[in-house]
Amino acid sequence: MTVRRVRTLAVVTSVLLLAGVVVAVLLGSRGAAPGPAAAPAAGTATAPTADAGPAAPGGPAVIVPGRPGETAATRPAEDLAGAAAPRPHNAMDTWFVRMMIPHHAQALEMATLAPERAADPDVRALADRIRASQGPEIGMMRGWLQARGLAENVAGHDHGSMKGMQSPEAMRRLADTRGAAFDRLFVEMMTAHHAGAVEMATDLLRVGADLTLSEFANAVATEQAVEIDRMRTLLAS
């Protein structure tokens, strides 16, 4: 048995013992009358006990398992509930998400055209990567808005004026093109589209407040900059 497996089993055993203590305490508080605690039988292993900690007056306490080798701790339930609350955000965070959703949606629309129109397998592979990454990212951004009770669409937002967005005329021209001509037009349009996304993400990194969005914006700026370099190589070939 490997050392890692031994450690894993030890951690699992500690957690199970701790769970047994919690259940026993709960059952005792419901049905057992107060009385002296029974002493453990000789030779019987005792489960690790929780460190006494400050519990909220009149509120429930929660036992939080410690890391391997550490005892558990008791914390007020309110502390744990607050840890799951959405992180602070500002107006720029919200603007970025509301703008990036339709921006990604147009990239998906362009990428969906490639399988039946592109002649270059590298262009089709690029379109496949865009669909695989930006589709789930749209779902993540919509979830971010929903978790904060924010609407996705707001009157007065002009999506067509966003950086890198392609006009309806350009989208129709792309849909009507085939073969090598499609490859070149697709790469040119997607390069401009990616450049706009990189600029939007860089703007958010300067003034955004939400850590999750900052990490996402950094990933967008990095990954799409790499794809821009790939597309420029395709145009030069």
N, C-alpha and C positions, 0 to 999 in steps of 0.2 A: 504494500500500500504506500503510495507516495506521500511526501510530507504535506503537499498541498491538500490531498484528499483527507489526511488526518486532521489538518486544521479546519477544513470545511465541516467535517463531522463534529468536531468540538464546538464550533459555532452553532451548528444546528441543534446540538444537544442542549447548549446553554439557553437558546431561545425557547425550546420546548419546555425546559424546566421552569423558565420564567413565566411562560404562559400558564403552566400548572399552578404556580403561586398566585397569579392574578385571578384565575378561576376560583381557587380555594378561598381567597379573600372575599370575592364577590358573593359566593354562596354562604360564607359564614356571616357576612353582614346582613344578609336577607333573613336567614332562618335560625341562626345560632344565638343563644343568649350569651351575654357577656360573662366571661369566666376566665380563670387562669389558663394560659396557653400551655399545651402539653409539650413536654420536653421531647426532643427527637430521640429515637431509639439509638442505642449505642451501635456504632459502626455504620449508621445510615448516612449517606451523603446528603448534604443539604444544598438546595439551589441557591445561587447568588441572590442576595437581597438588594432592593433598590435603595440608593442613597436618599436620605430624607431631604426633601427640598421644599421651598416655599410654595404652597398651594394657594389658589385663590380662595379668599374667605367665602364659605358657603357654596363654592363651586366644585365640580368634579376635578380630580387629579388624574393625570395620565402617566403611566409608567413607560418611559422611553428606553428601549434596549440600548446598552452601550456598545462600543466597538469591541472586537475580540480582545479579551483580557481585561476589560473594564466592567465595572458594575453598572447596573441600570440607574436611571435618575427619574425623579418624579417632577413633572412640570404641570402647571395649570393648563387646562384644556384650551383656554382662550389664547394662550401663546401659540399653540399648534394650529388653531383655526386661522390666526392672523398670518401664519407663514404661507398659507395657500392662496392668499388674496392676490389679485393682479398687481403687478409692479407699477409704480408711478410712470405716467407718460405725459407728453405735452402735445401742443397743437401740431407741431411738425411731425411727430410720430403718426398721428391720425391722418394727416394730409398725405404722408408718404404711402401708407397702406392703401388709402382710397385711390390714389393715383397709380400705384404699382399693380393693383389687381387688373384694371383694364389694359395696362401696358403689357403685362404678361399674357393676357388673353389675346392680344393682337399677335404676339410672337407665336402663340399656339396656333392661331388661324393661319399664319404664314407657313409654319412647319407642317401643318396638316396637308398642305398642297403638294409638298415635295415628293412623297412616294410615287405618285402617278405622273409627275411632270419632270422630275430631275433626271438628267442623264448621267451625272457624275455620282458614283457610289459614296464618295466623301461628302457630298452635299446631302445625300439621303441620311448618312450616318449623323451628320450635324443636326439635321432636323429631328432625328430620333432622340438625340440627347436633350434637345430643347423640350420636346414633349415629355420626356421622362422626368426632367427636373422642374420645369415651371408649372406643370399641372399640379403636383403636390404642394408647391409653394403658394399657389392661389388658395388652396384649401387651408393652409396654415394661416395666411393673412385674414381670410374670412373668419376663422376661429378666433383670431386675436381681437377682431372687432366685436364679435358676438360675446366674448368673455367680458367685455367692458360695456355692453349695452349700446354700442355705436352702430349707426346705420351704414351700410356699404355705399349707398348712393345719396348724394346731397345735391339739391338744386343749386345751380350756379357754377358747378365744376365743369370746365371745358377740357375734356379728355383729349380732344384733337390737338390742343396746343402744347401737350406734354412733349418733353425732349425725346426725340427719336421716333415719335409716333408717325406712322405713314398715312398719307391721305387716302380717302376712299377711292380716288382715281388710280393711285399707285397700286392699291390692293386689287382692283379689278384688272389692271394691266398684268400684274403678276399671275393672277388666276388664268388669264388668257394665253400665257406663254408656255412653251414646251421646249424640252431638250436643253442644249447648251445655252440658249438664250435665257431660259428659265434659271439655270444654274448661276449665271452672272448676275441677273437681276435680283435673285433671291439673296445672294451673298452681299450685294451692295446694300440692299434694303435692311437686311438683318444686321449688318455692321453698324449702320447708322442707328438702328433700333437699340442695339446693345450699348453703343456709346451713350445714348440718352439715359439708359438704365444705370450705367456706371456713374454718370454725373448726378442723377437723383440720389443714388445710394451714398455718394460722397458728401452731398449736401446734408443728408440726415446724420452722418457720422459727426458732423461739426456741431449740430445743435439739438439732436434727439436726446431724449431722457430715458427711454425704455431700453434696458440692457439686452433683452431678447431681440428686439428689432435692430439694435446696433450690431449684434452678432450676425443677424441675417443680412443686413445691408453690407457688412464687410465681406460676407460670402458672395453676395451678388456682384459687388465691385471686382472681387478677385477672379471669380470664375468667368464672368463675362468678358473681362479684359483678356483672359487667356483665349477665349473663343474668338475675340476680335483678331488676335494675332494669327490664329488658325485660318480664319476667313481671308485675311490679307494674303496669306500664303496661297490659298486656293485661287484668288484673283490673279496672282502673279504667275501661276503655272499654266 
